[in-house]
Amino acid sequence: MAAKTMQDLLIEELRDIYHAEKQLTKALPKLAKAAHSEQLRTAFESHLEETRGQIERLEQVFDELDTRTRGKHCDAMEGLISEAREIMEMGLAPEVQDAALIAAAQKVEHYEIASYGTVHAYATACGLTRVAELLEQTLNEEKETDKKLNMLAINDVNKKAIQASGQKAA
């Protein structure tokens, strides 16, 4: 469907992120299984549960907009997940793989932050207060997940990856 109005554009973008979230629910268990750090595994498992809630919230948004809940294939998320899969197949040292998995996960988070920021702005511009509130809640969750991943990388995983590589931390 060609977007004719801002609300049409909003719906198209919502369908894209809806499919992206669905793809992520299939990828996160694989990332958790590939993680060697218990903290990282827990972070992926926790984000899986959060993502399921975000999907439910998107379904509420579609209801608010009185439009059918369906996804539109998200090539961007497919590519990001493919990159994460490549990391798992590289044969990296466990600690180095964890550092790379965090980087891959943060790329996903940054894509989601950009996507939710956009649909939140569209909903706000359209005067869809309830939709904007729901999307802002998810946007804030995505930002918080990114912060948690960053802190895990800085305070633990990257240091272990450097040690495992036989290098000295800067």
Contact map, one row per residue, 1 for C-alpha under 8 A:
11100000000000000000000000000000000000000000000000000000000000000000000000000000000000000000000000000000000000000000000000000000000000000000000000000000000000000000000000
11110001000000000000000000000000000000000000000000000000000000000000000000000000000000000000000000000000000000000000000000000000000000000000000000000000000000000000000000
11111101100100000000000000000000000000000000000000000000000000000000000000000000000000000000000000000000000000000000000000000000000000000000000000000000000000000000000000
01111101100000000000000000000000000000000000000000000000000000000000000000000000000000000000000000000000000000000000000000000000000000000000000000000000000000000000000000
00111111100000000000000000000000000000000000000000000000000000000000000000000000000000000000000000000000000000000000000000000000000000000000000000000000000000000000000000
00111111110000000000000000000000000000000000000000000000000000000000000000000000000000000000000000000000000000000000000001000100000000000000000000000000000000000000000000
00001111111000000000000000000000000000000000000000000000000000000000000000000000000000000000000000000000000000000000000001100100000000000000000000000000000000000000000000
01111111111100000000000000000000000000000000000000000000000000000000000000000000000000000000000000000000000000000000000000000000000000000000000000000000000000000000000000
00111111111110000000000000000000000000000000000000000000000000000000000000000000000000000000000000000000000000000000000000000000000000000000000000000000000000000000000000
00000111111111000000000000000000000000000000000000000000000000000000000000000000000000000000000000000000000000000000001001100000000000000000000000000000000000000000000000
00000011111111100000000000000000000000000000000000000000000000000000000000000000000000000000000000000000000000000000000000000000000000000000000000000000000000000000000000
00100001111111110000000000000000000000000000000000000000000000000000000100000000000000000000000000000000000000000000000000000000000000000000000000000000000000000000000000
00000000111111111000000000000000000000000000000000000000000000000000000000000000000000000000000000000000000000000010001000000000000000000000000000000000000000000000000000
00000000011111111100000000000000000000000000000000000000010000000000001000000000000000000000000000000000000000000000001000000000000000000000000000000000000000000000000000
00000000001111111110000000000000000000000000000000000000000000000000111100000000000000000000000000000000000000000000000000000000000000000000000000000000000000000000000000
00000000000111111111000000000000000000000000000000000000000000000000001111000000000000000000000000000000000000000000000000000000000000000000000000000000000000000000000000
00000000000011111111100000000000000000000000000000000000000000000000001001000000000000000000000000000000000000010011000000000000000000000000000000000000000000000000000000
00000000000001111111110000000000000000000000000000000010010000000000011100000000000000000000000000000000000000000000000000000000000000000000000000000000000000000000000000
00000000000000111111111000000000000000000000000000000000000000000000011111000000000000000000000000000000000000000000000000000000000000000000000000000000000000000000000000
00000000000000011111111100000000000000000000000000000000000000000000000011001100000000000000000000000000000000000000000000000000000000000000000000000000000000000000000000
00000000000000001111111110000000000000000000000000100110000000000000000000000000000000000000000000000000000000000000000000000000000000000000000000000000000000000000000000
00000000000000000111111111000000000000000000000000000010000000000000000000000000000000000000000000000000000000000000000000000000000000000000000000000000000000000000000000
00000000000000000011111111100000000000000000000000000000000000000000000000001100000000000000000000000000000000000000000000000000000000000000000000000000000000000000000000
00000000000000000001111111110000000000000000000100100000000000000000000000001000100000000000000000000000000000000000000000000000000000000000000000000000000000000000000000
00000000000000000000111111111000000000000000000100110000000000000000000000000000000000000000000000000000000000000000000000000000000000000000000000000000000000000000000000
00000000000000000000011111111100000000000000000000000000000000000000000000000000000000000000000000000000000000000000000000000000000000000000000000000000000000000000000000
00000000000000000000001111111110000000000000000000000000000000000000000000000000100000000000000000000000000000000000000000000000000000000000000000000000000000000000000000
00000000000000000000000111111111000000000001101100000000000000000000000000000000000000000000000000000000000000000000000000000000000000000000000000000000000000000000000000
00000000000000000000000011111111100000000001100100000000000000000000000000000000000000000000000000000000000000000000000000000000000000000000000000000000000000000000000000
00000000000000000000000001111111110000000000000000000000000000000000000000000000000000000000000000000000000000000000000000000000000000000000000000000000000000000000000000
00000000000000000000000000111111111000001001000000000000000000000000000000000000000100000000000000001000000000000000000000000000000000000000000000000000000000000000000000
00000000000000000000000000011111111000011101100000000000000000000000000000000000000000000000000000000000000000000000000000000000000000000000000000000000000000000000000000
00000000000000000000000000001111111100001000000000000000000000000000000000000000000000000000000000000000000000000000000000000000000000000000000000000000000000000000000000
00000000000000000000000000000111111100000000000000000000000000000000000000000000000000010000000000000000000000000000000000000000000000000000000000000000000000000000000000
00000000000000000000000000000011111111011000000000000000000000000000000000000000000000000000010011001000000000000000000000000000000000000000000000000000000000000000000000
00000000000000000000000000000000111111011000000000000000000000000000000000000000000000000000011001000000000000000000000000000000000000000000000000000000000000000000000000
00000000000000000000000000000000001111111000000000000000000000000000000000000000000000000000001001000000000000000000000000000000000000000000000000000000000010000000000000
00000000000000000000000000000000001111111100000000000000000000000000000000000000000000000000000000000000000000000000000000000000000000000000000000000000000000000000000000
00000000000000000000000000000000000011111110000000000000000000000000000000000000000000000000000000000000000000000000000000000000000000000000000000000001000000000000000000
00000000000000000000000000000001001111111111000000000000000000000000000000000000000000000000000001000100000000000000000000000000000000000000000000000001000000000000000000
00000000000000000000000000000011101111111111100000000000000000000000000000000000000000000000000000000000000000000000000000000000000000000000000000000000000000000000000000
00000000000000000000000000000001000001111111110000000000000000000000000000000000000000000000000000000000000000000000000000000000000000000000000000000000000000000000000000
00000000000000000000000000000000000000111111111000000000000000000000000000000000000000000000000000000000000000000000000000000000000000000000000000001000000000000000000000
00000000000000000000000000011011000000011111111100000000000000000000000000000000000000000000000000000000000000000000000000000000000000000000000000000000000000000000000000
00000000000000000000000000011001000000001111111110000000000000000000000000000000000000000000000000000000000000000000000000000000000000000000000000000000000000000000000000
00000000000000000000000000000000000000000111111111000000000000000000000000000000000000000000000000000000000000000000000000000000000000000000000000000000000000000000000000
00000000000000000000000000010000000000000011111111100000000000000000000000000000000000000000000000000000000000000000000000000000000000000000000010000000000000000000000000
00000000000000000000000110011000000000000001111111110000000000000000000000000000000000000000000000000000000000000000000000000000000000000000000000000000000000000000000000
00000000000000000000000000000000000000000000111111111000000000000000000000000000000000000000000000000000000000000000000000000000000000000000000000000000000000000000000000
00000000000000000000000000000000000000000000011111111100000000000000000000000000000000000000000000000000000000000000000000000000000000000000000000000000000000000000000000
00000000000000000000100110000000000000000000001111111110000000000000000000000000000000000000000000000000000000000000000000000000000000000000000000000000000000000000000000
00000000000000000000000010000000000000000000000111111111000000000000000000000000000000000000000000000000000000000000000000000000000000000000000000000000000000000000000000
00000000000000000000000000000000000000000000000011111111100000000000000000000000000000000000000000000000000000000000000000000000000000000000000000000000000000000000000000
00000000000000000000100000000000000000000000000001111111110000000000000000000000000000000000000000000000000000000000000000000000000000000100000000000000000000000000000000
00000000000000000100110000000000000000000000000000111111111000000000000000000000000000000000000000000000000000000000000000000000000000000000000000000000000000000000000000
00000000000000000000000000000000000000000000000000011111111100000000000000000000000000000000000000000000000000000000000000000000000000000000000000000000000000000000000000
00000000000000000000000000000000000000000000000000001111111110000000000000000000000000000000000000000000000000000000000000000000000001100000000000000000000000000000000000
00000000000001000100000000000000000000000000000000000111111111000000000000000000000000000000000000000000000000000000000000000000000001100000000000000000000000000000000000
00000000000000000000000000000000000000000000000000000011111111100000100000000000000000000000000000000000000000000000000000000000000000000000000000000000000000000000000000
00000000000000000000000000000000000000000000000000000001111111110000000000000000000000000000000000000000000000000000000000000000000000000000000000000000000000000000000000
00000000000000000000000000000000000000000000000000000000111111111000000000000000000000000000000000000000000000000000000000000000001001000000000000000000000000000000000000
00000000000000000000000000000000000000000000000000000000011111111111100000000000000000000000000000000000000000000000000000000000000000000000000000000000000000000000000000
00000000000000000000000000000000000000000000000000000000001111111111100000000000000000000000000000000000000000000000000000000000000000000000000000000000000000000000000000
00000000000000000000000000000000000000000000000000000000000111111110000000000000000000000000000000000000000000000000000000000000011000000000000000000000000000000000000000
00000000000000000000000000000000000000000000000000000000000011111110000000000000000000000000000000000000000000000000000000000000001000000000000000000000000000000000000000
00000000000000000000000000000000000000000000000000000000000001111111000000000000000000000000000000000000000000000000000000000000000000000000000000000000000000000000000000
00000000000000000000000000000000000000000000000000000000000001111111100000000000000000000000000000000000000000000000000000000000000000000000000000000000000000000000000000
00000000000000000000000000000000000000000000000000000000000001100111110000000000000000000000000000000000000000000000000000000000000000000000000000000000000000000000000000
00000000000000100000000000000000000000000000000000000000001001100011111000000000000000000000000000000000000000000000000000000000000000000000000000000000000000000000000000
00000000000000100110000000000000000000000000000000000000000000000001111100000000000000000000000000000000000000000000000000000000000000000000000000000000000000000000000000
00000000000001111110000000000000000000000000000000000000000000000000111110000000000000000000000000000000000000000000000000000000000000000000000000000000000000000000000000
00000000000100110110000000000000000000000000000000000000000000000000011111000000000000000000000000000000000000000000000000000000000000000000000000000000000000000000000000
00000000000000010011000000000000000000000000000000000000000000000000001111100000000000000000000000000000000000000000000000000000000000000000000000000000000000000000000000
00000000000000011011000000000000000000000000000000000000000000000000000111111100000000000000000000000000000000000000000000000000000000000000000000000000000000000000000000
00000000000000000000000000000000000000000000000000000000000000000000000011111110000000000000000000000000000000000000000000000000000000000000000000000000000000000000000000
00000000000000000000000000000000000000000000000000000000000000000000000001111111000000000000000000000000000000000000000000000000000000000000000000000000000000000000000000
00000000000000000001001100000000000000000000000000000000000000000000000001111111100000000000000000000000000100100000000000000000000000000000000000000000000000000000000000
00000000000000000001001000000000000000000000000000000000000000000000000001111111110000000000000000000000000000000000000000000000000000000000000000000000000000000000000000
00000000000000000000000000000000000000000000000000000000000000000000000000111111111000000000000000000000000000000000000000000000000000000000000000000000000000000000000000
00000000000000000000000000000000000000000000000000000000000000000000000000011111111100000000000000000001001100000000000000000000000000000000000000000000000000000000000000
00000000000000000000000100100000000000000000000000000000000000000000000000001111111110000000000000000000000000000000000000000000000000000000000000000000000000000000000000
00000000000000000000000000000000000000000000000000000000000000000000000000000111111111000000000000000000000000000000000000000000000000000000000000000000000000000000000000
00000000000000000000000000000000000000000000000000000000000000000000000000000011111111100000000000000001000000000000000000000000000000000000000000000000000000000000000000
00000000000000000000000000000010000000000000000000000000000000000000000000000001111111110000000000001001100000000000000000000000000000000000000000000000000000000000000000
00000000000000000000000000000000000000000000000000000000000000000000000000000000111111111000000000000000000000000000000000000000000000000000000000000000000000000000000000
00000000000000000000000000000000000000000000000000000000000000000000000000000000011111111100000000000000000000000000000000000000000000000000000000000000000000000000000000
00000000000000000000000000000000000000000000000000000000000000000000000000000000001111111111000010011000000000000000000000000000000000000000000000000000000000000000000000
00000000000000000000000000000000010000000000000000000000000000000000000000000000000111111111000010001000000000000000000000000000000000000000000000000000000000000000000000
00000000000000000000000000000000000000000000000000000000000000000000000000000000000011111110000000000000000000000000000000000000000000000000000000000000000000000000000000
00000000000000000000000000000000000000000000000000000000000000000000000000000000000001111111000000000000000000000000000000000000000000000000000000000000000000000000000000
00000000000000000000000000000000000000000000000000000000000000000000000000000000000000111111100000000000000000000000000000000000000000000000000000000000000000000000000000
00000000000000000000000000000000000000000000000000000000000000000000000000000000000000110111110110000000000000000000000000000000000000000000000000000000000000000000000000
00000000000000000000000000000000000000000000000000000000000000000000000000000000000000000011111110000000000000000000000000000000000000000000000000000000000000000001000000
00000000000000000000000000000000001100000000000000000000000000000000000000000000000000000001111111000000000000000000000000000000000000000000000000000000000000000000000000
00000000000000000000000000000000000110000000000000000000000000000000000000000000000000000000111111100000000000000000000000000000000000000000000000000000000011011001000000
00000000000000000000000000000000000000000000000000000000000000000000000000000000000000000001111111110000000000000000000000000000000000000000000000000000000001011101100000
00000000000000000000000000000000001000000000000000000000000000000000000000000000000000110001111111111000000000000000000000000000000000000000000000000000000000000000000000
00000000000000000000000000000000001110010000000000000000000000000000000000000000000000000000011111111100000000000000000000000000000000000000000000000000000010001000000000
00000000000000000000000000000000000000000000000000000000000000000000000000000000000000000000001111111110000000000000000000000000000000000000000000000000100011001000000000
00000000000000000000000000000000000000000000000000000000000000000000000000000000000000100000000111111111000000000000000000000000000000000000000000000000000000000000000000
00000000000000000000000000000010001000000000000000000000000000000000000000000000000100110000000011111111100000000000000000000000000000000000000000000000000000000000000000
00000000000000000000000000000000000000010000000000000000000000000000000000000000000000000000000001111111110000000000000000000000000000000000000000001100100000000000000000
00000000000000000000000000000000000000000000000000000000000000000000000000000000000000000000000000111111111000000000000000000000000000000000000000000000000000000000000000
00000000000000000000000000000000000000000000000000000000000000000000000000000001001100000000000000011111111100000000000000000000000000000000000000000000000000000000000000
00000000000000000000000000000000000000000000000000000000000000000000000000000000000100000000000000001111111110000000000000000000000000000000000000001000000000000000000000
00000000000000000000000000000000000000000000000000000000000000000000000000000000000000000000000000000111111111000000000000000000000000000000000001001100000000000000000000
00000000000000000000000000000000000000000000000000000000000000000000000000000001000000000000000000000011111111100000000000000000000000000000000000000000000000000000000000
00000000000000000000000000000000000000000000000000000000000000000000000000001001000000000000000000000001111111110000000000000000000000000000000000000000000000000000000000
00000000000000000000000000000000000000000000000000000000000000000000000000000000000000000000000000000000111111111000000000000000000000000000011011000000000000000000000000
00000000000000000000000000000000000000000000000000000000000000000000000000000000000000000000000000000000011111111100000000000000000000000000000001000000000000000000000000
00000000000000000000000000000000000000000000000000000000000000000000000000001000000000000000000000000000001111111110000000000000000000000000000000000000000000000000000000
00000000000000001000000000000000000000000000000000000000000000000000000000000000000000000000000000000000000111111111000000000000000000000010010000000000000000000000000000
00000000000000000000000000000000000000000000000000000000000000000000000000000000000000000000000000000000000011111111100000000000000000000010011000000000000000000000000000
00000000000000000000000000000000000000000000000000000000000000000000000000000000000000000000000000000000000001111111110000000000000000000000000000000000000000000000000000
00000000000010001000000000000000000000000000000000000000000000000000000000000000000000000000000000000000000000111111111000000000000000000000000000000000000000000000000000
00000000000000001000000000000000000000000000000000000000000000000000000000000000000000000000000000000000000000011111111100000000000000110110000000000000000000000000000000
00000000000000000000000000000000000000000000000000000000000000000000000000000000000000000000000000000000000000001111111110000000000000010010000000000000000000000000000000
00000000000000000000000000000000000000000000000000000000000000000000000000000000000000000000000000000000000000000111111111000000000000000000000000000000000000000000000000
00000000010011000000000000000000000000000000000000000000000000000000000000000000000000000000000000000000000000000011111111100000000100100000000000000000000000000000000000
00000000000000000000000000000000000000000000000000000000000000000000000000000000000000000000000000000000000000000001111111110000001110110000000000000000000000000000000000
00000000000000000000000000000000000000000000000000000000000000000000000000000000000000000000000000000000000000000000111111111000000100000000000000000000000000000000000000
00000110010000000000000000000000000000000000000000000000000000000000000000000000000000000000000000000000000000000000011111111100000000000000000000000000000000000000000000
00000010010000000000000000000000000000000000000000000000000000000000000000000000000000000000000000000000000000000000001111111111101100000000000000000000000000000000000000
00000000000000000000000000000000000000000000000000000000000000000000000000000000000000000000000000000000000000000000000111111111100100000000000000000000000000000000000000
00000000000000000000000000000000000000000000000000000000000000000000000000000000000000000000000000000000000000000000000011111111000000000000000000000000000000000000000000
00000110000000000000000000000000000000000000000000000000000000000000000000000000000000000000000000000000000000000000000001111111000000000000000000000000000000000000000000
00000000000000000000000000000000000000000000000000000000000000000000000000000000000000000000000000000000000000000000000000111111100000000000000000000000000000000000000000
00000000000000000000000000000000000000000000000000000000000000000000000000000000000000000000000000000000000000000000000000111111111100000000000000000000000000000000000000
00000000000000000000000000000000000000000000000000000000000000000000000000000000000000000000000000000000000000000000000000110011111110000000000000000000000000000000000000
00000000000000000000000000000000000000000000000000000000000000010000000000000000000000000000000000000000000000000000000000000001111111000000000000000000000000000000000000
00000000000000000000000000000000000000000000000000000000000010011000000000000000000000000000000000000000000000000000000100100001111111100000000000000000000000000000000000
00000000000000000000000000000000000000000000000000000000000000000000000000000000000000000000000000000000000000000000001110110001111111110000000000000000000000000000000000
00000000000000000000000000000000000000000000000000000000000000000000000000000000000000000000000000000000000000000000000100000000111111111000000000000000000000000000000000
00000000000000000000000000000000000000000000000000000000110010000000000000000000000000000000000000000000000000000000000000000000011111111100000000000000000000000000000000
00000000000000000000000000000000000000000000000000000000110000000000000000000000000000000000000000000000000000000001001100000000001111111110000000000000000000000000000000
00000000000000000000000000000000000000000000000000000000000000000000000000000000000000000000000000000000000000000001100100000000000111111111000000000000000000000000000000
00000000000000000000000000000000000000000000000000000000000000000000000000000000000000000000000000000000000000000000000000000000000011111111100000000000000000000000000000
00000000000000000000000000000000000000000000000000000100000000000000000000000000000000000000000000000000000000000001000000000000000001111111110000000000000000000000000000
00000000000000000000000000000000000000000000000000000000000000000000000000000000000000000000000000000000000000011001100000000000000000111111111000000000000000000000000000
00000000000000000000000000000000000000000000000000000000000000000000000000000000000000000000000000000000000000000000000000000000000000011111111100000000000000000000000000
00000000000000000000000000000000000000000000000000000000000000000000000000000000000000000000000000000000000000000000000000000000000000001111111110000000000000000000000000
00000000000000000000000000000000000000000000000000000000000000000000000000000000000000000000000000000000000010011000000000000000000000000111111111000000000000000000000000
00000000000000000000000000000000000000000000000000000000000000000000000000000000000000000000000000000000000010001000000000000000000000000011111111100000000000000000000000
00000000000000000000000000000000000000000000000000000000000000000000000000000000000000000000000000000000000000000000000000000000000000000001111111110000000000000000000000
00000000000000000000000000000000000000000000001000000000000000000000000000000000000000000000000000000000000010000000000000000000000000000000111111111000000000000000000000
00000000000000000000000000000000000000000000000000000000000000000000000000000000000000000000000000000000010011000000000000000000000000000000011111111100000000000000000000
00000000000000000000000000000000000000000000000000000000000000000000000000000000000000000000000000000000000000000000000000000000000000000000001111111110000000000000000000
00000000000000000000000000000000000000000000000000000000000000000000000000000000000000000000000000000000000000000000000000000000000000000000000111111111000000000000000000
00000000000000000000000000000000000000000010000000000000000000000000000000000000000000000000000000000100110000000000000000000000000000000000000011111111100000000000000000
00000000000000000000000000000000000000000000000000000000000000000000000000000000000000000000000000000100010000000000000000000000000000000000000001111111110000000000000000
00000000000000000000000000000000000000000000000000000000000000000000000000000000000000000000000000000000000000000000000000000000000000000000000000111111111100000000000000
00000000000000000000000000000000000000110000000000000000000000000000000000000000000000000000000000000000000000000000000000000000000000000000000000011111111110000000000000
00000000000000000000000000000000000000000000000000000000000000000000000000000000000000000000000000100100000000000000000000000000000000000000000000001111111111100000000000
00000000000000000000000000000000000000000000000000000000000000000000000000000000000000000000000000000000000000000000000000000000000000000000000000000111111111100000000000
00000000000000000000000000000000000000000000000000000000000000000000000000000000000000000000000000000000000000000000000000000000000000000000000000000011111111100000000000
00000000000000000000000000000000000000000000000000000000000000000000000000000000000000000000000000000000000000000000000000000000000000000000000000000011111111110000000000
00000000000000000000000000000000000010000000000000000000000000000000000000000000000000000000001001100000000000000000000000000000000000000000000000000001111111111000000000
00000000000000000000000000000000000000000000000000000000000000000000000000000000000000000000001100100000000000000000000000000000000000000000000000000000111111111100000000
00000000000000000000000000000000000000000000000000000000000000000000000000000000000000000000000000000000000000000000000000000000000000000000000000000000111111111110000010
00000000000000000000000000000000000000000000000000000000000000000000000000000000000000000000001100000000000000000000000000000000000000000000000000000000000111111111000000
00000000000000000000000000000000000000000000000000000000000000000000000000000000000000000000001101100000000000000000000000000000000000000000000000000000000011111111100000
00000000000000000000000000000000000000000000000000000000000000000000000000000000000000000000000100000000000000000000000000000000000000000000000000000000000001111111111110
00000000000000000000000000000000000000000000000000000000000000000000000000000000000000000000000000000000000000000000000000000000000000000000000000000000000000111111111110
00000000000000000000000000000000000000000000000000000000000000000000000000000000000000000000101100000000000000000000000000000000000000000000000000000000000000011111111000
00000000000000000000000000000000000000000000000000000000000000000000000000000000000000000000000100000000000000000000000000000000000000000000000000000000000000001111111000
00000000000000000000000000000000000000000000000000000000000000000000000000000000000000000000000000000000000000000000000000000000000000000000000000000000000000000111111100
00000000000000000000000000000000000000000000000000000000000000000000000000000000000000000000000000000000000000000000000000000000000000000000000000000000000000000111111110
00000000000000000000000000000000000000000000000000000000000000000000000000000000000000000000000000000000000000000000000000000000000000000000000000000000000000000110011111
00000000000000000000000000000000000000000000000000000000000000000000000000000000000000000000000000000000000000000000000000000000000000000000000000000000000000100110001111
00000000000000000000000000000000000000000000000000000000000000000000000000000000000000000000000000000000000000000000000000000000000000000000000000000000000000000000000111
